[in-house]
């Protein structure tokens, strides 16, 4: 069953919320990369015991700005959810997507609060911090994915169906799980780059294989290996999905994924050579979000209840051959 597209205003607003969310995510990465996570101490939601900090340091301003923008994007997510529920009939997929987006926005705030209250900021190099960073990344991806689906369904796309999908369901599962694993490895690698910076590329490579190096340093080599493997897998999955569900949306998403991943691998390689400067870490993260959004779009297109099936298309072609 297809549903009507949302109003033009709702579509624009949903895209705006997604863009603003990406901006807040990047600023959060800037907080981590500059070591400003302790700028407000271990106080939350206030900053150093004050609602508005007086005579703040640069680190405090960076962290406080992140908290303010996080509060603003929470309000936007709430407004988006309320608007989705009020403006769409029951059963419209945009309602569920907006509700999940608000849920993951709330859990995002809770995870962020936990990181502050547990003091997993600044120079903390514990394994506990690495675990929380991984959880944070997974929640962030789920949040961005839900908001991507809000935009997707607002354009009138059919709801998803999970029954009887066969190999398509398996490919979707591999794509989602692989991207989450890759994202977690990237978060841990970025944390290692921040806490244990190298002065030269050769020094960094020696640290990666040194038995005496910190575990965060020794594990960061896993990320480029996973990135190359996952890139090849995503290109393969995209092409396979396009054969199983030969719709324009699936083919478009598969093509976008291929282009984005080639660009992302190039950015990642430059990031390693330049020893992960802050600005390039942010570009790398933004590209990762774009790849994730494209993967979510591919999965949504493949699972769409009105997506054509290869066997049905072949049967139709055999029954009604085109005239020569």
Secondary structure, 3 states (H helix, E strand, C coil): CCCCCCCHHHHHHHHHHHHHHHHHHHHHHHHHHCCCCCCCCCCCCCECCECCCCCCCHHHHHHHHHHHHHHHHHHHHHHHHHHHHHHCCCCCHHHHHHHHHHHHHHHHHHHHHHHHHCCCCCCCCCHHHHHHHHHHHHHHHHHHHHHHHHHHHHCCCCCECCCCCCHHHHHHHHHHHHHHHHHHHHHHHHHHHHHCCCCCHHHHHHHHHCCCCCHHHHHCHHHHHHHHHHHHHHHHHHHHHHHHCCCHHHHHHHHHHHHHHHHHHHHHHHHHHCCCCHHHHHHHHHHHHHHHHHHHHHHHHHHECCCCCHHHHHHHHHHCCCCC
